[in-house]
Amino acid sequence: LPPRCPATRPLERVHFDISPKIPLVGARGEVGFMLLVDEFTRKYFVYYLTKKSEVPAILAAFKVMAETHFRQTMGVLSFPFRLSGLRSDGARENDSAVVQGWAAAAGVRQEFSAPYCQWQNGVVERAMQTVWQGSQAMRVAAGAPPEMWPYTLSAFIYVRNLLPVKSAVSPDEAWEGFEQPFKERLAHVRTWGCLVHVFVPKELRNKLESKSRPAMFLGYSTRMRAYMCLCLATRKVLYSANVVFDETFFPCRHPVLSGLDFAASVPMDLSGTVLGEEECGGVAPPETVLDVVGPALAVDVPLAVVGGAPVRRAGQAPFEGALGRAPLEQPRLVADVPEAELRWPVRTRLVAEQEMPDLEWPPEAGGVDGGEAPGQVDAD
């Protein structure tokens, strides 16, 4: 069959597909997602599903949003771009009686790919593979647990819409109708899952409290010009534009240091609900007071573990977990810490302000037990 003519304006043809059965439920109860791609601008839109029956409602909401976005009014005349066609496979939820009735009432033309001919719906089929593989690569690189897949998926699609496809114009620029220099367009993009310090306004703290809170970067807000972060102390989702990023440290890779251990039985709410103080309390394990040269990590958590106990600087108050709130799991011996948690950037930060030019870590011979950690002194 000859191919149909390509789209010549926005909303002339929108491709969509769903992935309804993700093996693990998302942090906010998502069991799948629905991806829509405008053929002309190539912009991606993602909606999350809790059941397949939500497809008609999502299509209706997308139609209202898109047509309102492109509505132009000149006096008493209106010149909108209207949704004309939908392309999808012939799955039951895409060709149900509810969808057919809505499309007929709205004047939307439905197009379906032939059975077992996914290439006829290749625009969205390729997009589904791209966004899923890219988002999972981001999650694995940050060491995040599988239930955080909706956050990586949203962040990947956000960045993907800022990148040019076939020309110098990005899908977001084509959709919004304005162009921006490439460097300015990506100046605010950061590495997903890294450590971020969220500024605390003076109205929410006293003179003795810290001016920032350590958090984990989750993505970009679509309703405000702000970053979305997961506070390491309260495990609450925060939105803030006043942040400082540390893209060399990933809290999920170092749960002992950051206090963000998803495997521990600690209450965690990624939906934004504030957890009570009594729910986040914990008893700190016994410590060994050693004189560690140099400042502590920016997240103010134990620098290392020696003899089964975390190390703190002399004169520093005992730790009660990350920032004294989230409970800290029982520390392990240095020899038992996997190599992945003894990454060089973290160790470099521990000795950055020490005057020890000849110090090497880890030692070349003798294994971990054959040398001493940076700044470590003899406990005896």
C-alpha positions as CSV (number, residue, x, y, z in Angstrom):
1,L,0.0,0.0,0.0
2,P,1.3,3.5,-0.7
3,P,2.2,5.6,2.3
4,R,0.0,8.4,3.4
5,C,1.1,12.0,3.0
6,P,3.2,13.2,6.0
7,A,1.7,15.8,8.3
8,T,2.0,19.4,7.2
9,R,0.8,21.1,10.5
10,P,0.7,20.4,14.2
11,L,-2.1,18.0,15.3
12,E,-2.8,16.8,11.8
13,R,-1.8,13.3,12.9
14,V,-0.9,12.1,16.4
15,H,0.6,8.6,17.0
16,F,0.1,6.9,20.3
17,D,0.8,3.6,22.0
18,I,0.6,2.2,25.6
19,S,2.8,0.0,27.7
20,P,0.2,-1.2,30.3
21,K,2.1,-3.9,32.2
22,I,5.4,-2.6,33.7
23,P,6.8,-5.4,36.0
24,L,7.0,-3.2,39.0
25,V,4.4,-0.6,40.2
26,G,5.8,2.9,40.2
27,A,6.4,5.0,43.3
28,R,3.0,6.7,42.9
29,G,1.0,3.6,41.9
30,E,1.7,3.7,38.1
31,V,1.3,0.4,36.4
32,G,2.0,1.6,32.8
33,F,2.3,4.7,30.6
34,M,0.8,6.1,27.4
35,L,3.0,7.9,24.9
36,L,1.7,10.4,22.3
37,V,3.9,11.8,19.4
38,D,2.8,14.7,17.2
39,E,4.0,13.7,13.7
40,F,4.7,17.3,12.6
41,T,6.6,18.7,15.6
42,R,7.8,15.2,16.9
43,K,7.1,16.3,20.4
44,Y,6.5,13.5,23.0
45,F,3.8,13.5,25.6
46,V,3.6,10.9,28.4
47,Y,0.6,10.0,30.6
48,Y,0.7,7.4,33.3
49,L,-1.8,4.7,33.7
50,T,-3.3,2.8,36.6
51,K,-5.6,0.8,34.3
52,K,-6.3,0.4,30.5
53,S,-9.7,2.0,30.7
54,E,-8.1,5.4,31.2
55,V,-7.1,5.6,27.5
56,P,-10.3,7.4,26.3
57,A,-10.1,10.0,29.1
58,I,-6.4,10.7,28.3
59,L,-7.2,11.1,24.6
60,A,-10.0,13.6,25.4
61,A,-7.8,15.5,27.8
62,F,-4.9,15.7,25.3
63,K,-7.2,17.0,22.6
64,V,-8.5,19.8,24.8
65,M,-5.0,20.7,25.9
66,A,-3.4,20.7,22.4
67,E,-6.2,22.6,20.7
68,T,-6.3,25.2,23.5
69,H,-2.5,25.6,23.1
70,F,-2.8,26.4,19.4
71,R,-5.9,28.5,19.5
72,Q,-5.3,31.9,17.9
73,T,-7.9,34.7,18.1
74,M,-8.0,37.8,15.9
75,G,-11.0,39.9,16.9
76,V,-14.1,37.8,16.5
77,L,-12.3,35.2,14.4
78,S,-10.6,32.1,15.7
79,F,-7.9,30.1,13.9
80,P,-7.2,27.0,15.9
81,F,-5.2,23.9,15.0
82,R,-7.6,21.0,15.6
83,L,-6.8,17.4,16.1
84,S,-7.5,15.6,12.9
85,G,-6.2,12.1,13.1
86,L,-5.0,9.4,15.5
87,R,-2.6,6.6,14.5
88,S,-2.3,3.5,16.7
89,D,-2.3,-0.3,16.6
90,G,-5.5,-2.3,16.7
91,A,-5.4,-3.2,20.4
92,R,-8.7,-3.6,22.0
93,E,-8.4,-0.5,24.3
94,N,-7.5,1.6,21.2
95,D,-10.5,0.5,19.2
96,S,-13.1,0.2,22.0
97,A,-16.7,1.4,21.6
98,V,-15.9,4.3,23.9
99,V,-13.0,5.5,21.8
100,Q,-14.9,5.1,18.6
101,G,-17.8,7.1,19.9
102,W,-15.6,9.9,21.2
103,A,-13.7,10.1,17.9
104,A,-16.9,10.2,15.8
105,A,-18.3,13.0,18.0
106,A,-15.1,15.0,17.9
107,G,-14.5,14.5,14.2
108,V,-11.2,12.7,14.7
109,R,-10.1,10.2,12.0
110,Q,-8.8,6.9,13.4
111,E,-6.0,5.0,11.6
112,F,-4.8,1.6,12.6
113,S,-1.8,-0.5,11.6
114,A,-2.4,-3.8,10.0
115,P,-2.1,-6.9,12.3
116,Y,1.5,-7.9,13.1
117,C,2.7,-4.9,11.1
118,Q,4.1,-2.7,13.8
119,W,6.3,-0.8,11.3
120,Q,3.1,0.9,10.0
121,N,3.0,2.6,13.4
122,G,6.7,3.0,13.6
123,V,6.8,6.6,14.7
124,V,5.5,5.8,18.2
125,E,6.9,2.2,18.3
126,R,10.4,3.5,17.9
127,A,9.7,6.3,20.4
128,M,8.6,3.8,23.0
129,Q,11.8,1.9,22.7
130,T,13.9,5.1,22.8
131,V,12.3,6.6,25.9
132,W,12.2,3.3,27.8
133,Q,15.8,2.3,27.2
134,G,17.1,5.8,27.8
135,S,15.2,6.2,31.0
136,Q,16.3,2.9,32.3
137,A,19.9,3.7,31.5
138,M,19.6,6.9,33.6
139,R,18.0,5.0,36.5
140,V,20.7,2.2,36.5
141,A,23.5,4.8,36.2
142,A,22.2,6.6,39.3
143,G,21.7,3.3,41.2
144,A,18.0,4.1,41.8
145,P,15.5,1.4,42.7
146,P,13.1,0.1,39.9
147,E,10.0,1.7,41.4
148,M,11.4,5.1,40.4
149,W,11.0,4.4,36.7
150,P,8.2,7.1,36.2
151,Y,10.6,9.8,37.4
152,T,13.4,8.8,35.0
153,L,10.9,8.4,32.1
154,S,9.5,11.9,32.6
155,A,13.0,13.4,32.9
156,F,14.2,11.6,29.8
157,I,11.2,12.8,27.7
158,Y,11.7,16.4,29.0
159,V,15.3,16.4,27.8
160,R,14.5,14.6,24.6
161,N,12.0,17.3,23.6
162,L,14.8,19.9,23.9
163,L,17.1,18.2,21.5
164,P,16.9,18.8,17.7
165,V,15.6,15.9,15.6
166,K,16.1,16.4,11.8
167,S,16.8,20.1,11.8
168,A,18.2,22.6,14.2
169,V,14.7,23.2,15.7
170,S,13.8,21.0,18.7
171,P,10.3,19.5,19.1
172,D,9.7,21.8,22.0
173,E,10.6,24.9,19.9
174,A,8.4,23.7,17.0
175,W,5.5,23.1,19.5
176,E,5.9,26.5,21.3
177,G,6.6,28.5,18.1
178,F,9.9,30.1,19.1
179,E,13.6,29.3,18.7
180,Q,16.3,29.5,21.4
181,P,20.1,29.0,21.1
182,F,21.2,25.4,21.8
183,K,23.4,26.2,24.8
184,E,20.7,28.3,26.5
185,R,18.1,25.7,25.8
186,L,20.1,23.0,27.7
187,A,21.8,25.3,30.3
188,H,19.5,24.1,33.1
189,V,19.7,20.3,32.4
190,R,21.5,18.3,35.1
191,T,22.4,14.6,35.7
192,W,19.5,12.6,37.0
193,G,19.8,11.1,40.5
194,C,22.7,13.3,41.6
195,L,23.0,15.1,45.0
196,V,21.4,18.5,45.1
197,H,21.3,21.0,48.0
198,V,17.9,22.7,48.2
199,F,17.9,26.2,49.7
200,V,15.7,26.6,52.8
201,P,14.0,30.1,53.0
202,K,14.6,32.0,56.2
203,E,10.9,31.8,57.0
204,L,11.3,28.0,57.4
205,R,14.5,27.9,59.6
206,N,16.1,29.6,62.6
207,K,19.5,31.0,62.9
208,L,21.0,27.7,64.1
209,E,19.6,25.5,61.3
210,S,21.3,24.8,58.0
211,K,20.4,27.0,55.0
212,S,20.1,24.0,52.7
213,R,18.8,20.4,52.7
214,P,20.5,17.5,50.9
215,A,18.3,15.9,48.4
216,M,18.2,13.6,45.3
217,F,17.5,15.2,41.9
218,L,14.3,13.6,40.5
219,G,13.5,15.8,37.4
220,Y,11.8,19.0,36.2
221,S,8.5,20.3,37.2
222,T,5.9,20.8,34.4
223,R,3.8,23.3,36.3
224,M,6.5,25.7,37.6
225,R,10.0,26.7,36.8
226,A,11.6,24.5,39.4
227,Y,13.5,21.3,40.0
228,M,11.9,18.3,41.6
229,C,14.0,16.8,44.4
230,L,13.6,14.0,47.0
231,C,14.7,15.2,50.5
232,L,17.1,12.7,52.1
233,A,16.0,13.6,55.6
234,T,12.2,13.7,55.3
235,R,11.9,11.6,52.1
236,K,9.4,14.2,50.8
237,V,9.3,15.5,47.2
238,L,10.4,19.2,47.1
239,Y,10.1,21.8,44.4
240,S,12.7,24.6,44.3
241,A,14.5,26.8,41.9
242,N,17.2,27.7,44.3
243,V,19.4,24.6,44.3
244,V,23.1,23.7,44.0
245,F,24.0,20.4,42.2
246,D,26.8,18.0,43.0
247,E,26.9,15.8,39.9
248,T,29.7,13.6,41.2
249,F,27.8,12.1,44.0
250,F,24.7,9.8,43.7
251,P,22.8,9.1,47.0
252,C,21.3,5.8,45.7
253,R,24.8,4.5,45.0
254,H,25.9,5.2,48.6
255,P,22.9,4.5,50.8
256,V,25.0,4.3,54.0
257,L,26.6,7.7,53.4
258,S,23.4,9.5,52.3
259,G,20.9,7.7,54.6
260,L,18.7,6.9,51.5
261,D,18.4,3.1,51.9
262,F,15.4,2.0,49.9
263,A,15.9,-1.6,51.1
264,A,15.5,-0.6,54.8
265,S,12.1,-0.6,56.5
266,V,11.9,3.2,56.5
267,P,8.7,5.1,55.7
268,M,9.0,6.8,52.4
269,D,6.5,8.8,50.4
270,L,7.4,9.9,46.9
271,S,4.0,11.5,46.3
272,G,4.8,14.6,48.3
273,T,3.1,13.8,51.6
274,V,5.0,15.0,54.6
275,L,6.0,12.2,57.0
276,G,5.8,12.8,60.7
277,E,8.9,13.3,62.9
278,E,8.0,10.2,64.9
279,E,8.0,8.2,61.7
280,C,11.5,9.2,60.6
281,G,13.2,8.8,63.9
282,G,15.9,6.2,64.5
283,V,18.5,5.0,66.9
284,A,22.1,5.6,65.8
285,P,24.6,2.7,66.1
286,P,27.6,3.1,68.4
287,E,30.4,5.2,67.1
288,T,34.2,5.5,67.3
289,V,35.4,9.0,67.9
290,L,38.4,9.6,65.7
291,D,40.1,12.8,64.7
292,V,39.4,12.9,60.9
293,V,41.4,15.6,59.1
294,G,39.3,17.8,56.8
295,P,35.6,18.7,56.6
296,A,32.8,16.2,56.5
297,L,30.8,15.5,53.3
298,A,28.4,18.1,52.1
299,V,25.5,15.9,53.2
300,D,26.9,15.8,56.8
301,V,26.9,12.0,57.2
302,P,29.6,9.6,58.4
303,L,32.7,9.8,56.3
304,A,33.7,6.1,56.6
305,V,33.3,3.0,58.8
306,V,36.1,1.7,60.9
307,G,35.7,-1.3,63.2
308,G,32.0,-1.6,62.5
309,A,31.2,2.0,63.5
310,P,30.9,5.2,61.5
311,V,33.6,7.8,61.8
312,R,33.0,11.4,62.9
313,R,35.3,14.3,63.5
314,A,36.4,15.0,67.1
315,G,34.0,17.2,68.9
316,Q,31.2,16.6,66.5
317,A,27.8,15.6,67.8
318,P,26.9,11.9,67.4
319,F,25.1,11.0,64.2
320,E,21.4,10.0,64.3
321,G,21.3,9.2,60.6
322,A,21.3,11.7,57.7
323,L,20.7,15.1,59.3
324,G,19.6,13.4,62.5
325,R,16.3,12.2,61.1
326,A,16.4,9.3,58.7
327,P,17.7,6.2,60.5
328,L,21.1,4.9,59.4
329,E,21.5,1.2,58.7
330,Q,24.0,-0.8,60.7
331,P,27.4,0.1,59.2
332,R,29.8,-2.4,57.8
333,L,33.5,-2.9,58.0
334,V,35.6,-1.1,55.4
335,A,36.7,-4.5,54.1
336,D,33.0,-5.5,53.5
337,V,32.1,-2.4,51.5
338,P,31.7,-3.3,47.8
339,E,34.1,-1.6,45.4
340,A,31.1,0.2,43.8
341,E,30.7,2.2,47.1
342,L,34.3,3.1,47.4
343,R,34.4,5.2,44.2
344,W,37.3,7.6,43.7
345,P,35.2,10.8,43.5
346,V,33.9,10.3,47.1
347,R,37.3,9.4,48.5
348,T,38.8,12.4,46.7
349,R,36.4,14.7,48.5
350,L,37.5,13.3,51.8
351,V,41.1,14.3,51.3
352,A,40.6,17.4,49.2
353,E,41.6,19.8,52.0
354,Q,44.3,17.7,53.5
355,E,47.9,18.4,53.1
356,M,48.9,14.9,52.2
357,P,50.3,15.0,48.6
358,D,51.8,11.5,48.8
359,L,48.6,9.8,50.2
360,E,47.2,7.1,48.0
361,W,43.8,5.4,48.4
362,P,43.0,2.6,48.1
363,P,46.5,1.1,48.8
364,E,48.2,-0.7,46.0
365,A,49.2,-3.7,48.1
366,G,47.8,-5.4,51.1
367,G,44.1,-4.9,50.2
368,V,41.8,-2.7,52.1
369,D,42.9,-4.0,55.5
370,G,46.6,-3.4,54.5
371,G,46.3,0.4,54.6
372,E,44.4,3.2,56.3
373,A,41.6,5.3,55.0
374,P,42.3,8.9,54.2
375,G,42.3,11.0,57.4
376,Q,42.2,7.8,59.6
377,V,44.2,7.7,62.7
378,D,45.0,4.9,65.0
379,A,42.1,4.3,67.4
380,D,44.4,3.0,70.0
